[in-house]
Structure formats: C-alpha cells, structure tokens
Amino acid sequence: MKTRIIVNPMANKGNCGKRWPHILAEFERHLGPVSSADVAMTRAPGHATALAREAVTPSAATARSAR
C-alpha cells in the first residue's frame, strides 16, 4: 500500500513545521522508511485539498494527514 503524507507546516501556530522531523521519525517507526517523494508540504490555504485529490489515484491508494 502506498502512503502519501500531507503536512501543513503552519498547523498549530507553526509547531507542526517545527516538529516535523520528530513527526517524520514516528511515521518511519510505524511505516518504515519514508521517501521525500511521499511527503507533500502545503503552501497555501486549500492546498491540502488539491494534494489529497492528486494522491487519490491508482498509484497512491492511501492519503494520510499530519497536523
């Protein structure tokens, strides 16, 4: 199963972006190695929705969200 991680680095007043290395380590502990190609950082309001739509294709069966 392919997983795409969508990260809003500004979530929780920017704490998600600051804590991203620790969050990524937790994902890898549970999922195994995560490629940078499997991580999408949002850049603007509504961008997560567009990234999720792109992720839901036959090649990316699962979309996850990190807040």
GIQUIKA-V687964 format. One record per helix or strand of 3 or more residues. SS is the DSSP state (helix for helix, strand for strand). FROM is the first residue (numbers start at 1). TO is the last residue. Records with the same first field share a line. If there is no record, write none. Layout:
SS: FROM-TO  FROM-TO
This chain:
strand: 3-7  39-41  62-66
helix: 15-31  36-38  47-55
